[in-house]
Amino acid sequence: MRAARYPDRPTSSRHRPRSRVPLRSLVPAVVAMAAMVLGAGPAAATPGPDPAPAPAPTSPAGDCAGLAELELAEVTAISAELVTAGTSDDQTDLPAFCRVALTVEPMVDIAVWLPVETYNGRFQAVGGGGYAGTISYPAMATALRDGYATASTDTGHSTPGGSFALAAPGDLDEQLIEDFASRSLFQLTEKAQTLVGAFYGMPAEYSYWNGCSTGGRQGLMLAQQLPDGYDGILAGAPAINWDRFIPAELWPQVVMQQELGGPIAPCKLEAATRAVVAACDTLDGVADGVLDDPRRCDFQAASLVGQPTDCGEFTDVDARVVQAIWDGARTVDGTRLWYGLAPGAPLQGLAGPQPFPITVDHHRYWIEQDPNWDWQKLDYAGFEENFAASQQLFNEVIGTDDPDLSAFRHSGGKVLIWHGWNDQLIFPEGTIDYYERVVDTVGNLHRAQDFARLFMAPGVEHCSGGAGADQFDMFGELVAWVEDGAAPERISAARVEDGQQVLTRPLCLYPLVARYDGSGNPRVEASYDCKRTYGRWGTPGHG
């Protein structure tokens, strides 16, 4: 029997929808106070109403060591040092920068890197992955090399997994859950932007968020709850709908356990994926091993029954299991709870010999609140119960599914969302579901595309990789949209093998889909048009 969860706290302010905070309007005043501490003149600390892009400094922009003297709210420790050796935190080839490390109570660690001579006048915060627990130094290094002031947070814990959510059996650690879900992001934004202003004498000309997976969820959390914090947000494969998709990631294992008594043979999963791709590959006009939109594929796993594989004949039970993984989590009476993996996506990530650790931790520590809980004892009824419990407990704190982005829109922000159709971990239809609710909330597709755009990447797996064209500069497209007003309509993507570019494709603005023109080189982007051929805004088979 599970213990009571969040006892006697249904009206706690911690779990109410947050007031949206106009952060950027506060930064100039904070910068002015910081400048006084560092000894800078007030004129340099307070920008005019339309600050010009900051030039790259030719000498140290400010007093690096002096940043450690700043008094910042809730900060329990802060250090600052000038790094000129080109290496730091296992990263190499770094320009000279001021390395700031701070801890916000109770234990949110934040790293801020401020380039000295290569600053481009912009700030780029970078997101984490999974349950976080570490600073994203590699992503920070990339941003720093590109001239950005940059920052990252461990989200308030250093646990390699989701056990941080449990203070003791039956007792959730609400503070650490909130820090992971949102508070650490607000603290990162406020503290980093303050340090940027203090070091350079004015706020960044533009502020960006860049993240994929958990980092994508973090970006959309900021758009929803801190709408004035960033000019542009890139949210790749966003782990939104956390309270539903995370428990749903255990569905393939539950199905296999209930139907087969254990995992299905890997070669049968591979055979099913090959078969569905072969059946639906040419719906976009070209055979390339990629499904442009798996929703158009009506292949049924039952057609595989009786076919031989390297690990035995495909059985009726095998077919039921594979179809259930494609169809997604269901209640005992067959009602859909959440989406499944898209046909064509690798199945081994969630249906392999071992369950995906992130979903096991969610069920074990967050829902059951029992470190000794055994997922293999979970039947269909128990899965349905856990799914409902996850929604009840965690939708408000970490669901990150509020489609009302009106405050972000009114602040002038732009959000670019993308998701690979072959994502083997986060169900891409959940991202489409969210985006279509954003459209419904704002009124129509055209109005939504003024500030929020979605691109689906056929054949691309979780954040990168896969059979599709997974090399593209989505962040560069965001910057061009924010700074030049060049809203992306079609994004060039490439597939690279052994260091060589083997094909190019366009990624089309949702709901458009790339269609081969029938005459050009099928491995070249120019041979494809973006057409509206399916979905809510089109009719299947009509261009």
N, C-alpha and C positions, 0 to 999 in steps of 0.2 A: 504493500500500500504506500503510495507516495505521500510525503509530508505536505502540509499546506504550503503554498507558494505565495511569496509576497504577502504574508498575513497582515490583515487590517490596513492595507495601503492602497485601496482602490482610488482614493482621491488625492493621493500624494502629489505635490507639485512636480515631483521628479518624473511622474508618468503622465502628466498632462501635456497636451501639445504646447510646444514652447512658443514664446513670443519671438517674433522675428527681429533680429538686432541689426540696426544700421551701422555695421562696424566701420566701414570706410569713412563715415562722417566723424568718427571719434579719433581716427589716427592722427590728423594734423595736430590736435591739442596734445596728444600723448608725445608726439615727436618733439613739440616745442619744449615740453618739460624735460624730455630726455636730453635735448640739446643743452639745456642749462646745466644738467649734471655733467655732461661731457665737455662743457666749456665752449660750445659753439655759439655763434651769434644768433639771436632770435630770427633775424631776417632769413638766414639760411635754413632755419628749422621749419618755417611756415611757408608752404608753397602758395603761389597765386592760384586763382580760380581755374586756370587752364595751363598747368605745368607742361613745358616742352619735354620731349624725351630726354632722359638723362644721358649726357655724353659719357663715354668710357673714361674713367679717371686715368691720369698718367702717373699718379702717385697715390699712396695709401689714402683711401677715401675718408677715413676717420680714425679715431683712437680705438683700436681693437680691444686692447686690455681694459680700456675704460668702460666697455659694455658690461663687464662683470660688476661694476659699481652701481648699475641701474637697480632701482627698487621696483620690482614688478609684482603685482598682486598675485598671491598664492604661490609664488616661487620660493622654494625652500633652499635651492642651491643653483648657482650659476657660475660658469667659468668661460673665459674667452682667451684665445691664443692665436697669434699670427702663424700660419702654416705656409712655408715657402719651399719645402723640400720636394714638393710634387707628389707626395704620398700621404695618405691618412686613412685610417679605418679600412685597411686592405684594398684601398683604391689607389690607382696610379695615374700618372700623366695629368695631374691636377694643376691648374693655375694657382698663383698665390691667393690665399683667402683667409678670412677671419673665421675661425672655428668656434662657435658658441654652443655650449651644452647647458641645458637647464632642466630642473626638475620642478614640476608643479604638483602641489599636494593632491592626493596622498603620495603618488609615485608615478606620475606621468612624465616620462623622459622625452625631451624634444631636442633635436639637433638643428642648428641653423648655420648655414655656410654662406659667407658674404664675400664675393670675389673682389679683389683689391683693384687690379688694373684692367680687368676684362668685363666689368659690369655693363650690361646692356640696358639698364634702367628698369628691368622687369623682375618680378618675383614669381617663382614656380614652386609650389608645394607639391610633394609627391606622396602617393598613397602606399598602403601596405598590401599584404596578401594573407589569405586564410584568417587565422585568429590573431595575426600580427605578432606582437611580442618582441619585435626587433625594429631598429631604425633601418630604413630603406637606403642604405649607403650607396649601392650601385646606381639607383635612380637619381640620387642626389648628385653623384659624380657626373652623370650625363648632363644634368641641368647646369651644373657649375661649369663644365667645359664649354657649354653653349652660351655662357655669359650671364646666366640667371643667378640671382640670390635664391637660395633654395632651403627647404626645411622638410623634416619628417618627424613622426612620433612613433613610439612603441605602443601607443594607445593605453598605457597605464599598467602594463604587466610585462613580465618576461618569461611567461610560461609557454613551453612549446606545445600548445594545444589549447583545448577549451576548458580545462579543469579550473582555471582561475575564477570561473563563474560560481564555484561552489565554496562557500566559506567553511562549511561542515556538512555532513550528511543531512539532507532535508533543509538546508539553510543557504539560500542563494546570497551571493555577495552583490547586492544591488549597486554599490558604488563602482566596483570594477566593471560590471556589465554596462553601466551608463558611461563610464570613461571609455571603454572600448567602442561602444556604439556611436557616441557623439561628443561627449564633453572634451575628450582629448583633441578632437578636431577643432573645436572652437578655441581651445587654449593655444593650439599650434598657430592658428590663424592670427589671433590677437597678439601673441608674443612675438612671432616671427615678423609680422608687419611693423610692429613697434621697433624691433631691432633694426630692420631695414631702414626705417625712417631716421633712427638715431645715428646709424653709421654713415649714411649718405647725405643726411641733412634735409631730406624730403622723402615722402612716401614713394613707393615704386610707381612708375607711370602706369603699368598694367600688372595685375595679379592673376595668376592662373593656378588651377588644380589639374594634376595629371595622374591618373590612376587606372588600373585594370583589376578586375575581380573584386576583392575587398576594397581596393583603391577606387574602383568605379562606384561601389556603394557609398564610400565615404564622400566622393564628389557630389553625388545626388543628395546625400544627407545635408551637405552644406548648401546646395541650391534650395532645398526645402526649408531649412531652419536657420541659415545664416545668409540670406539672399544678397546682402550687400558686401559679402566678404571677398568675392572674386569676380573679375570681369569675364573670365572664360573658364569653363569646366569641361575636361575631357573624361568621360566615363566609359571605359571599355569593359565588356562582359560584366556588367555591374551585378554584384551580389545583393541586389535588392530583393524584396519579398523574402527576406532572410528567415522569418518565422515559418514560412511554408516551404521554400525550396530546400533549405538545409535538412529538415526531417524527411523530405521527399527523396533525398539522395540515398536513403537507406532502402527505399522501395524495391529496387532490383534484388538486393540481398534477401529481403523478406520473402519475395516471390520465389526465388530459387530455393530457399530453405523450406518453404511450405510445399512447393510442388515437387522438388527433386531431392530434398533432404540435404542439399549442399550446392556448391557452385556448378554451373553448367560448364561443359568442356570448352576451353578457350577457342578451339578451332571451329566449334559450331557457331560461336558469336561472330567470328571472322567470316564464316560462310554466309551467315545471314546478312552481314553488312555488304559483302560483295554482291549478293543477290539483289538487294534492294537498290543499290547503285546501278547495277546493270539494267534493272527493270525501268528505272525512271531517269536515267542519265540524259537521254536525248530530248527531254521535254523542253529544254531551253534552246534546242536547235543544233547542238553539237555534243559529240561523245567525248568527254574530257575527264570522266571519273568524278565529277562534282555535281551535286544537286543544287540548282540555283535557289529553289525554295522547296524544302522537303514537305511542306504542307500540301503540295500538289500531287504528291506521290501516294497512290492508294494500294501499294503492294501489301499483301498479307502474308505473315509468316507461315500460315497454314499451307501455303503452296510449296513449302520446303519439305513437308513430311514425306518420308521415304527416300529422300535423296542421300547418297553416301557422302561422308566426309572422312577426313583423316583420323577422326576420333569416334567413328561410328555413325550409324544411320540417324538422320534427323527424325525425332519422334514427335508424336502428338504433344507430349508434355514439353519438349523443347520448344515447339512452336508457340505454345501458350505462354511460356516464360518470356520469349523474345517479344511477342506481341504486347505483353503486359508492360515490358520495359519501354517500348515505343509509345504505348498509349498513356503511360503515366500513372501516378498513384491514384488509387480508388478506395472508396468506402466498401464495407462488406456487401452493400446492396448494389455496388457498381457505379455510384456517383463519382465523377472525377473530383479529386482533391487538388492535384497539380499536374503540370505538364510532364511529358516524358522526354527522353533523349530523342533528338531528331533522327529519322531514318538516314543512314549514311554516316552518322557520327560513330566513333569507336565506342564499343560497349564495355570494354574491359575496365575503364576507369571506375565505374560504379558497380559493374557486374563481374569483377574479377574474383580471384580466389579469396581475397580479403576485402572487407568493406572499406569504404573511404573513411579515413580517421576523423575528418571534420564532422561528418554526420553522426558517427558513433559517439563522439564526445558531446555533441549537442543532445542526443537522446539520454546519454548516461549522466552527464553533470548538470545540464540545464533543465531537462524535463523530468527525468526520474530522480535526479538529485541523489544518486547512489553510486559511489565509486566502484562498487562490485557488481553492478547491473550487467547482465549477460544479454546481448542483443539477439542471440540465437533462440532465446525463449519467446521472442516477440512474434505473435501470430497476427493475422489480418485485423482482428478486432482490437488488439493492443496497439497496432500501428495507427489505426484510425483514432484511437483515444489519444495517443501521443501527439498526433498531428493537430488535433483540436486543442490540446493543452498548450502546445507551442504557440499557436495563434493567440490564445487567451493571455498567455504570460508575456509574450515578447513582441507582439505586433507593434504596440505603441512605442516601445523603447528602441527597437532595431529593425522593424519591418521596412522602413525607408521606402514606403510606397505611396506617399501623399502626392497625388497628381496635380495639386494646386500649386503651380509655380508662378503665380501672378506677381508676388512680391519680387521674385528674382527677375521676372520679365520687366517689371516697372523700374528696377534698378539699372536696366540696360545690359544685364548679363546674357551670355550665350552659353548654351550647353550642347556639346556634341557627344552623342551616344553611339557606340558601335558594338556589334556582337557577332561572333563567328557562328555560322549555322552548325558546324561540326563540333561545337563545344561539348566535351565529354564529361563536364562537371557541373556547369550551371546551365539550366535549361533555357535556350534562347527565346522560346515563346513567352517566358515570363517577362523578358525585356520588352517584347512587342506588346504584350498585354498592358504593361505600365505606360508605354508611349501612347498607345491608343486611348488610354484613360486621360493622359495629359491633353491629347487632342480634344476629347469630349469635354474636358473641363474648360478649356480656353474657348471652345465654340466651333472651330473648324480647323482643317489641316493647314490651310494657308497661314492662319494666324499663329498656329503652333510653330510652324517652320520659321517664323520671324525670329525666334529665339531658341528653339529646341529642334535639333535635327537628328535623325536616326539613320544609320547605315548598317545593313546586314552584309556579312562577308561570307559568301558561299564557300564551303569546304574548309574553312579556317577553324582550328580547334581553340582550346581555352587560351585566350590572349595572344596566341601565335601558333604556328605550325599547322600541319594538316595538308590535305591534298589541294587546297585552294591557294589563291594568291594572297599571301599573308604579310607581304612587305609593302608598307604604305606609310605616309607621313601624316597621320591623323592630327597630331598636335600642331604641325605646321599649318594645316587647314584651319584649325581653330584660331590660331594667331592671326591669320589673314582675315578671317571673318570678323574677329574682334577689332582689329586695328585698321583694316582697310575696307571693311564692309563687304568683303568678297565671300558671300554665303556659299558654302560648297554644294554643288549640284551633282557632281560626278568626281570620284576620287580615283586616281591612278594607283593600281596595285600590281605587284609582281610576285612571281614564284621563283625562288632561287634554289638551285641544286648544285652542290659541290662548288659553291662560289660563283656559279654562272646563272644568269637570268634565263629561264627557259620559257616563260610566257608572261604576258601582261593582260590584265582584265580591268574593266571599270567596276568600282563599287558604286552602286546607284542609290540616290536619295530615296529612302523608304516613302511610299510603297512601290517605287519603280524597281524593275529587275532587268539585268543585262540580257539582251537577246542577240544572238548571232545573226548577221545580215545575210548569210547564205552564200556569200561570194568571196569575201576577203580571207586573209590568212587567219584561221581560227585560234592561233596562238598570239595574236596581236590585238591590243585593246581597241584600236581603231575599227575593227571589224564587228564591234558590238554597239548596239543602241540601248539606251535605258527606256524601257516601255512599261506602261501600266497595264498589266495583264491578269491580275488576280487580286483577291483580298477585298476589303471593304470598299475600296475606291476603284474597283475595276472588275471585269468579268473574265473568268478563265478562258483563255484561247483567243482573246480579242486584244489587238495591239493598240 
